[in-house]
Amino acid sequence: MCDYSLYTMEEDIKQGFLTIKGGHRVGIAGKVVNEGGKIKTLKNISCLNIRIAKEVKGCAMNLAKSIYRDGIKHTLIISPPGCGKTTILRDLIRLLSNGINEIDLSGKKVTVIDERSEIASCYLGIPQNDVGVRTDVLDGCPKVEGLMMAVRTMSPDVIAVDEIGSIKDAEAIMDAINTGVKVVATAHGKDLDEVLKRRGIKLLLKMNV
């Protein structure tokens, strides 16, 4: 899973998961090694949780036609873990990038902040999943830094990001939308009431994002 090099995966292991070719995520449990109050690594690994990623092309078509009929809107997709948030997000990205003939929506320039390499599933910099013809991917890039990198360097119409929730996420999103881009994002939660308990999302709604 580490391509015979634990060192190259050290940053991922610190976060408790690996993303391997194809966008599959491997959760890791074991002995956490702390150094100076920060997680240095995990050792004595005892459990692996393997989540198989899968494209479902067209799964977001009805959703896209419904919410983007009058143009692109800021979008938040909410569901519990393992229910298909990232799959829906990936297909929305593909549709927005290619354009949607049924509602006369022309293709948009999309930048994906793919922090966990699960959306585009890049391998050696090349997306293994279909994310559309006008899509640029910042692979393995932290969300906060990636949002401003995208605005500064890629002139996107839309920025897509997975699993938001923190105050820093919210502040970076607000900075990005103040430049005129639209943001499509996901968040863990069973419903809106639950995700509103997360300070970042509560701030975004308070600011009418």
NORBELFEN-V465112 format. One record per residue. N is the residue number from 0. OMEGA is omega in radians with two decimals (* if undefined). BURIAL is b if it has 9 or more other ideal C-beta (glycine too) atoms within 8 Angstrom, else e. Layout:
BEGIN
N,OMEGA,BURIAL / N,OMEGA,BURIAL
END
This chain:
BEGIN
0,3.11,e / 1,-3.10,e / 2,3.10,e / 3,3.12,e / 4,3.09,e / 5,-3.08,e / 6,-3.08,e / 7,-3.14,e / 8,-3.01,b / 9,-3.11,b / 10,3.10,e / 11,-3.11,b / 12,3.08,b / 13,-3.09,b / 14,3.05,e / 15,3.09,e / 16,2.96,b / 17,2.93,b / 18,-3.05,b / 19,-3.09,e / 20,-3.09,e / 21,3.12,e / 22,3.13,b / 23,-3.10,b / 24,3.13,b / 25,3.06,b / 26,-3.05,b / 27,3.02,b / 28,3.13,b / 29,-3.13,b / 30,3.12,e / 31,3.14,e / 32,3.13,b / 33,3.06,e / 34,-3.13,e / 35,3.12,e / 36,3.12,e / 37,3.13,e / 38,3.13,e / 39,-3.14,e / 40,2.94,e / 41,3.08,b / 42,-3.09,e / 43,-3.06,e / 44,-3.04,b / 45,-3.08,e / 46,3.02,e / 47,3.09,e / 48,-3.03,e / 49,3.10,e / 50,-3.09,b / 51,3.12,e / 52,-3.14,b / 53,3.01,e / 54,2.99,b / 55,-3.07,e / 56,3.12,e / 57,-3.07,e / 58,-3.11,b / 59,-3.03,b / 60,-3.13,b / 61,3.10,e / 62,-3.11,b / 63,-3.14,b / 64,-3.13,b / 65,-2.98,e / 66,-3.10,e / 67,-3.12,b / 68,-3.13,e / 69,3.14,e / 70,-3.07,e / 71,3.09,b / 72,2.97,e / 73,-2.99,e / 74,3.04,b / 75,3.13,b / 76,-3.06,b / 77,2.97,b / 78,3.02,b / 79,3.11,e / 80,3.03,e / 81,-3.10,e / 82,3.01,e / 83,3.13,b / 84,-3.08,b / 85,3.11,b / 86,3.09,b / 87,-3.14,b / 88,-3.13,b / 89,-3.12,b / 90,3.04,b / 91,3.12,b / 92,3.14,b / 93,-3.11,b / 94,3.14,b / 95,-3.13,b / 96,-3.10,b / 97,-3.02,b / 98,-3.10,b / 99,-3.05,b / 100,-3.04,e / 101,3.12,e / 102,3.11,e / 103,3.09,e / 104,-3.14,b / 105,-3.14,e / 106,-3.11,b / 107,3.00,b / 108,-3.08,b / 109,2.98,b / 110,-3.14,b / 111,3.01,b / 112,-2.97,b / 113,-3.00,b / 114,-3.07,b / 115,3.13,b / 116,-3.11,b / 117,-3.06,b / 118,-3.13,b / 119,-3.13,b / 120,-3.12,b / 121,3.01,b / 122,-3.04,e / 123,3.06,e / 124,-3.07,e / 125,3.10,e / 126,3.09,b / 127,3.05,b / 128,-3.14,b / 129,3.12,e / 130,3.04,b / 131,-2.99,b / 132,-3.11,e / 133,-3.04,b / 134,3.00,b / 135,-3.07,b / 136,2.93,b / 137,-2.99,b / 138,3.12,b / 139,-3.05,e / 140,3.07,b / 141,-3.03,e / 142,-3.03,b / 143,3.13,b / 144,-3.07,e / 145,3.14,b / 146,-3.13,b / 147,3.04,b / 148,-3.13,b / 149,-3.13,b / 150,-3.06,b / 151,-2.92,e / 152,-2.99,e / 153,-3.12,b / 154,-3.08,e / 155,2.91,b / 156,-3.07,e / 157,2.98,b / 158,3.13,b / 159,-3.08,b / 160,-3.06,b / 161,2.94,b / 162,3.09,b / 163,3.10,b / 164,-3.05,b / 165,3.05,b / 166,3.13,e / 167,3.06,e / 168,-3.09,b / 169,-3.13,b / 170,3.12,b / 171,3.10,b / 172,3.13,b / 173,3.07,b / 174,-3.12,b / 175,-3.08,b / 176,3.07,b / 177,3.04,e / 178,3.06,e / 179,3.13,e / 180,3.02,b / 181,-3.11,b / 182,3.04,b / 183,-3.00,b / 184,3.04,b / 185,3.06,b / 186,3.06,b / 187,3.05,b / 188,-3.14,b / 189,3.12,e / 190,-3.10,e / 191,3.14,e / 192,-3.12,e / 193,-3.10,e / 194,3.10,b / 195,3.04,b / 196,3.10,e / 197,-2.94,b / 198,-3.10,e / 199,-3.12,b / 200,3.08,b / 201,3.12,b / 202,-3.13,b / 203,3.13,b / 204,3.10,b / 205,-3.14,e / 206,3.11,e / 207,3.06,e / 208,*,b
END
